[in-house]
């Protein structure tokens, strides 16, 4: 990358070019804005250092402003450092607000200028590297979508790209797959991807949740049961292994298997044989097993609650799904899909998208969809707001902090007297907002940065009614 210097004074161009080249930085220097734009179009420019004035009888910085905006139009990410004299300082400050990287007064400090340019070039290189990685990831994802069935999985993050790539790569084998990850992260969907791209894709895909059944019922579900095998067993029950013959069995919440269930599962994996409860007849099943758990199986082994030999049988291939909070790039595309699923007309307010990305997501993808569904149900505006998602409104967005509450009511000791200046000012602000909103509480609350409930509480405390504000 090159440093581009734009200045109509030959001495300035020469001094800066020498300064950068002594530091091993390639530098191009031109005298006029049109030459600078041509360089940006045709050269690999990483940073621009631009003077603010190019006409001797002009000191306003207007030409510098025009050049900066033209550079931004060509490449919004190109950093521009402004060289300014005190007469054009106000314009330089204005352009920094518009996105200029920095401004440096003439005569400049060599050390400060070099440090600023060096940092900006490093940022540019990092940005380009990131764009290359994203471009590569998009190509890989497009190839995966073209060649494999990913069951409509929505993702953009590199972390999920690696997980999905491994899943489709190992799918054609019959090796057992262990999917790990927190609750709600999408383990079952990943199991579907493995099945859909396996040689067994046209055979049964049978699911069972090991966490929702008592030991005896779970074993009956897995291996089947003869009539009378246990209390309540009045007819023959075909187990999931038998039902999945020739296909795939997905065993969710593996960590909840009892010791007896673990032993029987190990035997099936070793021999392909099993017995129904209440029967001595040995049966065979050709089943590919995909299991999933949110438990730390190594810790369970250390505690004596899980068989180590079974773990190694199951963990031939491990697919680990990271929590949603560690793959922030997936949050917005997932949220957009969930929103379109529950509403054909709504969109997200920018602050709602920011709130989504900043949330910790302890419930992962499942929590995200639930919050989007909640927002569609409780929201009243065309755009989903962060308060619709159930996120607390920051006090900094409040007109003033809510008073302490007991059982939902304001604490009388914390409320200012009715005739105090603060109370009068608060009443005036709320009245004005209600008038502008034509009495629509949701709109007035959004303008004030409050929830509707908070606005109602304040109106009650101040003795305000909607009708009084609508004329």
C-alpha positions in Angstrom: 0.0 0.0 0.0 1.1 3.5 -0.7 0.8 6.8 1.1 -0.7 9.5 -1.1 0.3 13.1 -0.3 -1.8 15.9 -1.9 -0.5 19.4 -1.5 0.0 22.3 -4.0 3.4 23.3 -2.3 6.3 21.5 -3.8 8.4 21.9 -0.7 5.7 20.2 1.4 5.4 17.3 -1.1 9.1 16.7 -1.1 9.5 16.9 2.7 6.6 14.4 3.3 7.8 12.0 0.5 11.3 11.9 2.0 9.9 11.4 5.5 7.9 8.4 4.5 10.4 6.8 2.2 13.1 7.0 5.0 10.7 4.9 7.1 10.3 2.3 4.2 6.9 3.5 3.2 6.1 3.9 -0.5 4.8 7.4 -1.1 3.2 9.2 -4.1 2.9 13.0 -4.0 0.6 15.1 -6.3 -0.3 18.8 -6.4 -4.0 18.9 -7.2 -7.2 17.2 -6.2 -8.0 15.8 -9.6 -4.6 14.1 -9.7 -5.3 12.6 -6.2 -8.6 11.1 -7.4 -6.8 9.6 -10.4 -4.2 8.0 -8.1 -6.9 6.5 -5.8 -8.7 5.0 -8.9 -5.5 3.4 -10.3 -3.0 2.8 -7.4 -3.0 0.8 -4.2 -3.5 3.8 -1.9 -3.7 2.9 1.8 -3.7 6.4 3.4 -4.3 9.9 2.0 -2.7 13.0 3.5 -4.5 16.0 2.0 -4.0 19.7 2.2 -7.1 21.8 2.9 -6.4 24.7 0.4 -5.2 24.6 -3.3 -5.8 28.2 -4.4 -3.5 30.9 -3.1 -6.3 33.4 -2.5 -8.5 30.8 -0.7 -8.0 29.9 3.0 -11.5 28.6 3.9 -10.7 24.9 3.3 -13.6 24.6 0.9 -11.4 22.8 -1.7 -10.2 20.4 1.0 -13.8 19.7 1.9 -14.7 18.9 -1.8 -11.7 16.6 -2.2 -12.4 14.8 1.0 -16.0 14.1 0.0 -14.9 13.0 -3.5 -12.5 10.6 -1.9 -15.2 9.2 0.4 -17.4 8.7 -2.6 -14.7 6.7 -4.3 -13.8 4.6 -1.2 -15.7 5.2 2.0 -13.1 3.1 3.9 -10.0 5.0 2.7 -8.5 6.9 5.7 -7.8 10.6 5.1 -5.5 12.8 7.2 -6.1 16.5 6.7 -3.2 19.0 6.7 -4.5 22.3 8.0 -3.5 25.8 8.9 -5.3 27.6 11.6 -7.5 29.5 9.1 -9.1 26.2 7.9 -9.2 24.4 11.3 -12.9 24.7 11.7 -13.5 23.0 8.3 -11.0 20.2 9.3 -12.9 19.6 12.5 -16.2 19.4 10.6 -14.7 16.8 8.2 -13.4 14.7 11.1 -17.0 14.5 12.3 -17.9 13.3 8.7 -15.3 10.6 8.9 -11.8 11.9 8.3 -9.2 9.9 10.2 -7.4 12.9 11.7 -6.2 16.4 11.1 -2.7 17.7 11.7 -1.7 21.3 11.8 1.1 22.8 9.8 4.0 22.7 10.6 3.5 19.1 11.5 5.2 16.9 14.1 7.1 14.2 12.2 6.8 11.6 15.0 3.0 12.2 15.4 2.4 12.0 11.7 4.4 8.8 11.2 2.6 7.2 14.1 -0.8 8.1 12.8 0.0 6.9 9.2 1.6 3.7 10.5 -1.5 2.9 12.6 -3.9 3.6 9.7 -1.9 1.5 7.3 -2.1 -1.4 9.8 -5.8 -1.0 10.2 -6.2 -0.9 6.4 -4.2 -4.1 6.1 -6.3 -5.8 8.8 -9.5 -4.6 7.1 -8.4 -6.0 3.8 -7.4 -9.3 5.4 -10.8 -9.5 7.0 -12.5 -8.8 3.7 -10.5 -11.5 2.0 -11.4 -14.0 4.7 -15.1 -13.0 4.4 -15.0 -13.4 0.7 -13.4 -16.8 1.0 -16.0 -17.8 3.6 -18.8 -16.7 1.3 -17.4 -18.7 -1.6 -17.1 -21.8 0.7 -20.6 -21.3 2.0 -21.9 -20.9 -1.6 -20.2 -24.1 -2.6 -21.6 -26.0 0.4 -25.1 -24.8 -0.4 -24.6 -25.9 -4.0 -23.2 -29.3 -3.2 -24.8 -30.2 0.1 -28.2 -30.1 1.9 -27.7 -27.9 4.9 -31.3 -28.1 5.9 -31.9 -24.3 5.7 -29.3 -23.6 8.4 -28.6 -19.8 8.6 -25.1 -18.7 9.5 -22.4 -16.3 8.5 -19.7 -16.8 11.1 -16.5 -18.6 10.4 -17.0 -20.7 13.5 -20.2 -22.2 12.1 -18.7 -22.4 8.7 -16.0 -24.8 10.1 -18.6 -26.9 12.0 -20.9 -27.3 8.9 -17.9 -28.1 6.6 -16.8 -30.8 8.9 -20.4 -32.1 9.3 -20.9 -32.6 5.5 -17.3 -33.9 5.1 -17.9 -36.8 7.6 -21.6 -37.4 6.7 -20.9 -40.1 4.0 -19.2 -42.3 6.5 -21.0 -44.5 9.1 -18.8 -43.3 11.9 -20.6 -42.3 15.1 -20.9 -38.5 15.6 -21.0 -36.7 18.9 -22.5 -33.2 18.7 -21.7 -31.0 21.7 -22.8 -27.5 22.6 -25.1 -25.5 24.9 -28.9 -25.9 25.0 -30.6 -24.1 22.1 -27.5 -23.9 19.9 -28.8 -26.0 17.1 -27.5 -29.5 17.8 -30.5 -31.3 16.3 -30.3 -29.2 13.1 -26.7 -30.2 12.7 -27.7 -33.9 13.1 -30.2 -33.4 10.3 -27.4 -32.0 8.1 -25.2 -35.1 8.8 -28.2 -37.4 8.0 -29.2 -35.4 4.9 -25.8 -35.8 3.3 -25.1 -39.4 4.3 -25.6 -42.5 2.2 -28.5 -43.3 4.6 -30.4 -40.1 3.7 -33.3 -42.0 2.2 -33.6 -44.3 5.2 -35.3 -43.7 8.5 -34.0 -40.8 10.7 -35.3 -41.6 14.2 -35.0 -39.2 17.1 -35.1 -39.8 20.9 -34.5 -37.4 23.8 -32.7 -39.3 26.6 -33.4 -36.5 29.1 -37.2 -36.7 29.2 -37.8 -40.4 30.3 -37.2 -42.5 33.4 -34.5 -45.2 33.0 -36.9 -48.1 32.4 -39.0 -46.3 29.8 -35.9 -44.9 28.1 -34.5 -48.5 27.7 -37.8 -49.6 26.4 -37.8 -46.7 23.9 -34.3 -47.5 22.8 -34.4 -51.3 22.6 -38.1 -52.1 22.7 -40.1 -54.2 25.2 -42.2 -57.3 25.3 -45.7 -57.3 26.8 -45.4 -57.6 30.6 -41.8 -56.5 30.7 -42.7 -53.8 33.2 -45.8 -52.4 34.8 -48.0 -50.9 32.2 -46.3 -52.7 29.3 -49.4 -54.3 27.8 -48.3 -54.6 24.2 -45.2 -55.1 22.1 -43.1 -51.9 21.8 -40.7 -51.7 18.9 -37.5 -49.8 20.0 -35.9 -46.9 18.3 -32.9 -48.9 17.3 -35.1 -51.4 15.5 -37.2 -48.6 13.9 -34.0 -46.9 12.6 -32.6 -50.1 11.0 -30.8 -49.1 7.8 -30.9 -45.4 8.8 -29.8 -43.1 11.5 -30.7 -42.8 15.2 -30.3 -39.3 16.8 -29.9 -39.6 20.6 -30.3 -36.2 22.3 -29.2 -35.4 25.9 -26.9 -38.4 25.9 -25.5 -37.3 29.3 -28.7 -38.4 31.0 -28.4 -42.1 30.1 -28.4 -44.3 33.2 -25.5 -46.7 33.9 -27.6 -49.6 32.7 -28.6 -47.7 29.5 -25.0 -46.8 28.9 -23.9 -50.4 29.2 -26.6 -51.6 26.7 -25.8 -48.8 24.3 -22.1 -49.8 24.4 -23.0 -53.3 23.5 -25.1 -52.2 20.5 -22.2 -50.1 19.3 -19.7 -52.9 19.7 -21.8 -55.8 18.2 -24.8 -54.3 16.5 -27.0 -56.5 18.8 -29.6 -55.8 21.4 -32.5 -57.4 23.3 -35.9 -56.0 24.0 -36.8 -55.7 27.6 -38.4 -58.9 28.8 -36.9 -61.0 26.0 -33.8 -63.2 25.6 -33.9 -63.0 21.9 -30.9 -61.2 20.4 -31.7 -58.9 17.5 -29.4 -56.9 15.1 -29.7 -53.4 13.9 -27.7 -51.6 11.2 -27.8 -48.1 12.6 -25.6 -45.0 12.3 -25.7 -43.2 15.7 -25.5 -39.5 16.1 -25.6 -38.3 19.7 -25.8 -34.9 21.3 -25.2 -33.4 24.7 -24.7 -30.1 26.5 -22.9 -31.9 29.4 -19.2 -32.0 29.9 -18.7 -35.7 29.4 -15.1 -35.6 30.5 -16.2 -34.2 33.8 -18.9 -36.8 34.0 -16.3 -39.5 33.4 -14.1 -38.1 36.1 -17.1 -38.1 38.5 -17.8 -41.8 37.7 -21.2 -41.0 36.1 -20.3 -41.8 32.5 -18.4 -44.7 31.0 -15.1 -43.8 29.4 -15.3 -46.7 26.9 -18.7 -45.5 25.7 -17.4 -42.0 25.3 -14.6 -43.1 23.0 -17.1 -45.2 21.0 -19.4 -42.3 20.5 -16.8 -39.6 20.0 -15.2 -40.8 16.8 -16.2 -37.5 15.2 -17.0 -34.5 17.5 -18.9 -31.5 16.2 -18.8 -28.7 18.7 -21.2 -25.9 18.2 -20.1 -22.7 19.9 -22.6 -20.6 21.9 -24.4 -17.8 20.0 -22.6 -15.1 22.0 -19.3 -16.4 20.4 -20.6 -16.1 16.9 -22.0 -12.6 16.7 -22.0 -12.6 12.9 -24.8 -15.1 13.0 -27.1 -13.0 15.2 -28.5 -10.5 12.6 -29.1 -13.0 9.8 -30.8 -15.3 12.2 -32.9 -12.5 13.6 -34.0 -11.4 10.2 -35.1 -14.9 9.3 -37.0 -15.3 12.5 -38.7 -11.8 12.1 -39.8 -12.7 8.5 -41.2 -16.0 9.8 -43.4 -14.2 12.4 -44.1 -11.0 10.6 -44.2 -10.0 6.9 -44.1 -6.3 7.4 -41.9 -5.5 10.5 -38.2 -4.5 10.5 -35.6 -3.8 13.1 -34.8 -0.4 14.5 -31.0 0.1 14.5 -30.9 0.2 18.3 -32.7 -3.1 18.4 -30.1 -4.8 16.2 -27.4 -3.3 18.4 -29.1 -4.7 21.5 -29.4 -8.1 19.9 -25.6 -8.2 19.2 -24.7 -7.0 22.7 -26.9 -9.6 24.6 -25.2 -12.6 26.2 -27.8 -15.2 24.8 -27.7 -17.8 27.6 -30.5 -19.6 25.7 -28.7 -19.3 22.3 -30.6 -19.6 19.0 -33.8 -20.8 20.7 -33.8 -17.8 23.0 -33.2 -15.5 20.0 -36.3 -16.9 18.1 -38.4 -16.6 21.3 -37.4 -13.0 21.8 -38.2 -12.1 18.1 -41.6 -13.8 18.5 -42.2 -11.8 21.7 -41.3 -8.6 20.0 -43.8 -9.2 17.2 -46.5 -9.9 19.7 -46.0 -6.9 22.0 -44.6 -4.3 19.7 -46.9 -1.6 18.3 -44.6 0.3 15.9 -43.5 -0.7 12.4 -40.0 -1.2 13.6 -39.0 -3.7 16.4 -37.5 -1.7 19.3 -35.1 -3.1 21.9 -37.8 -2.8 24.6 -40.1 -5.1 22.5 -37.4 -7.7 22.8 -37.6 -7.7 26.5 -34.2 -5.9 27.0 -34.1 -3.4 29.8 -34.0 0.3 28.7 -30.7 1.9 29.7 -31.0 4.7 32.2 -29.0 6.9 29.9 -32.0 6.8 27.5 -34.4 7.7 30.2 -35.7 11.2 30.8 -34.7 10.7 34.4 -34.0 7.5 36.3 -37.2 5.6 37.5 -37.8 6.1 41.2 -37.3 3.1 43.5 -40.3 0.9 43.5 -42.1 -1.4 45.9 -44.5 -3.9 44.4 -44.4 -1.9 41.1 -45.4 1.5 42.7 -43.1 4.5 43.0 -41.5 4.9 46.4 -43.1 8.1 47.8 -39.9 9.2 49.5 -38.1 9.3 46.2 -40.6 11.5 44.3 -40.0 15.2 44.0 -42.8 17.6 45.3 -45.4 18.5 42.7 -44.3 22.1 42.6 -40.6 21.4 42.4 -38.7 22.6 39.3 -37.7 19.0 38.4 -41.3 17.8 38.5 -42.5 20.8 36.5 -39.8 20.2 33.9 -40.6 16.5 33.7 -44.3 17.3 33.2 -43.5 19.7 30.4 -41.3 17.2 28.6 -43.9 14.5 28.7 -46.8 16.8 27.7 -44.8 17.9 24.7 -44.0 14.4 23.6 -47.6 13.3 24.0 -48.8 16.3 21.9 -46.3 15.5 19.1 -47.4 11.8 19.2 -51.1 12.9 19.1 -51.7 10.9 22.3 -50.2 7.6 21.0 -48.5 6.3 24.1 -46.2 3.9 22.3 -44.9 6.7 20.0 -44.4 9.1 22.9 -42.6 6.5 25.0 -40.3 5.6 22.1 -39.4 9.3 21.7 -38.7 9.6 25.4 -36.7 6.3 25.5 -39.2 4.8 28.0 -41.2 1.7 28.0 -45.0 2.2 27.8 -45.4 1.0 31.4 -42.8 3.5 32.6 -44.5 6.3 30.8 -47.9 5.4 32.2 -46.4 5.3 35.7 -44.9 8.8 35.3 -48.2 10.1 33.9 -50.1 8.8 36.8 -47.6 10.3 39.3 -47.8 13.7 37.5 -51.6 13.6 37.1 -51.5 13.6 33.3 -54.0 12.0 31.0 -53.7 11.3 27.3 -56.9 13.2 26.5 -55.6 16.4 27.9 -52.7 16.4 25.5 -54.7 15.8 22.3 -56.3 18.8 20.8 
